């Protein structure tokens, strides 16, 4: 049963099995006809590690995700608003038993559970560390203005608002247990020292 192949809809001369093996019996060149022998296609990793194959139809080449070909052939067409998900988080494991159609929200939850989703300081564009974010939340809770925090940490006040409102960096606890080692503005001399009282 695991080696059962089914034709790929819309692409004559191609088939896929339950293990995620895609085969072709088309001759060389995108305009060639079919041959008698089936040849397995070598998957190509693209787009964050998802495996793809190049299929041809009517002289036009198309890049298709292997996991979607398996799901479409053995489970059915993708329901509206759904995406293809890997149950174990391994994007090279395209066996039908490891795949399902599910919501984008469920797919993101899978990535967090499998550790394949980059969050916080692990993202390439992050200007802050987790400690910085906890410090921003702590100090805003003590009443410091958002614009002052934005200036010190090199971000916009809208970003501070999103951090404090937990619309961003949601993977961090709401009550920060620690403070960062950053120097606060008043320690840098941004605020004048209070005038000393005259001796009585």
N, C-alpha and C positions, 0 to 999 in steps of 0.2 A: 504493500500500500504506500510506503514512504517514497518509492521510486516512481509512483504514478505521475505521468506528465499530462498536462492539459494545454491546449493551444492558447496563445496569448491573443485576446480579442483585439482586432484592428491591425494585427501584424502577421500576415500569412507567412508560414515558414519558420515560425518561432514557437517555442513551448517552454513551460516551466513546471517543475515538480514541487512536492511538498517540502523538500529540503532547501529550496531556494536556488536550485540549479537551473540556469536558463540555457537552452540549446537552440541552435540555428541549423537549418539545412540549406541556407542560401549560399550561392557561390560568391567568390570575391568580387568586391565592387558593389556599390549601393543600387545599381540598376540591373544586376544579374538576376537570373532566375533561380529556381530551387534545384538542389541536387538530391541524391538518394541517401546520403549519409548525414547523420545528426552530429553536430560538433558543439561541445560545451563552450559557452562564452566566459571569458575571464572578467569577473566583476572589477569595476574601477571605483576606488574610494573618492568620494566628492562630498562637499558641503557637510563639514563636521563629522566625517567618517561614515556617512551613509553610503552603501554600495549601490552602484549603478551599472547598467549595460547600455550599449548603443544598438538600437533597433532601426531597421530601414523599412520603409513602405512607400511604394510609388515614387522611388527615386529620392525620397527625403529621409534624412537621418533624424532619429529622436533619442534623447537621453531619458531613460526611465529608471526609477528607483526599484531595486529588486524586491524590497519588502512590500511595496505597493502592488507589484505584479503578482506576488504570492497571494496577498490578501484578495485582490480582485479576482484571481482565478479559483481560489478554494473557499473563500468566505462570501464574497459578493462585492458589489460596487460600494464605494465609500459613501456612507450616509452623509447628508448635508451637515457641515459644521464639524465633521470628525477628521481625525488625522490617524496615520498609521503609528502604532506604538510597539516598542520592543519590551516584552515583559521583564527580561533580565538586564536591560540596559546595554547589551552588547549589540551594536549596530551592524556587526558582521554576521550575527546569528539570525538568518532569515528563514528558519524553519517555521512552518505555519503554526505549530504549537507554541511558538514564542511570540507570535504576533497577534494584534487585535486592533480593531477600529475603536477609538475612544476620543474624548474631548481634548482640546488643547490644554485645558486646566489639569486634567488627569495626566497628560503627557509631561507637563512641567513638574507635577508632583513626583512622577517617576524619576525625572532627572535629579531632583533633590535627594530622593531616596537612594539612587544609585551613585550619587556623587559625580555625575557628569555635567551638571549645570554649574557654571561659574557665577558666584555671587560675591558681593562686597569687594574687598581689595583684590580678589583673584581676577576680576575683570580688567582688561587692558586699559580702559579709559578712566579707572577710578583715581580720584585725587585724594581720597581719604582712606584711612585705615579703620578697622573696627573700633579701636581704642578712641580715635578722633570722634567717631559718631557717638559713642557713649558719652564722651566729654561734652559734646554739643548739647545732647539731650539733658545732661545733668545741669549744665550752666544755664540753659534756657529755663529749666525748671526753677532755678534760683532767681530768675528775673532778668537775666542779661538780654539786651536787645538783639533781635535777629540780625540786623544790619552790622552790628559790631562783631558778632560771631562769623558772619559771612566774610567780612573783611579779613579777619584773622586767619581763617582757614582757607581762604582763596576760592570761595564758591559764592554763588548768588544767594540772596536772601530767600528766593523761592526754593532753592535746594535745602536751605536750613528749615524752612517751613515744612517741606516734605519729610525731612528726617525726623523732626519733632513730632509730626502728625503720624509717623509710622507708615507713610505711603511709600517710602523707600527704606532700604536696609531693614526689611521686615523680618529677616532671619535672626536679628539680634534681640535680646531680651528688652522688655519695655522699661525696666528699672535698672539702669546701669550700676553694676556693683563696684566699678573702679573708675578712676580718673586718669586722664592721659598725662604725660610728662611735658606737654607743651607749656610754654611760658605764657601766662595770661597777660593781656595788654597792660594792666596796672602795674605788673612786675617789670615791664619794659620801660617804665617811665612815661607811659601815655597819659597818666593822670598826675596832676601836680600834688605834691605832698601837702597835707593840711597845715595851715599856718599855726605856729606855736603860740601858746597863750603867754601874755606878758607875766613876768614874775610878780606875785603880789607882795 
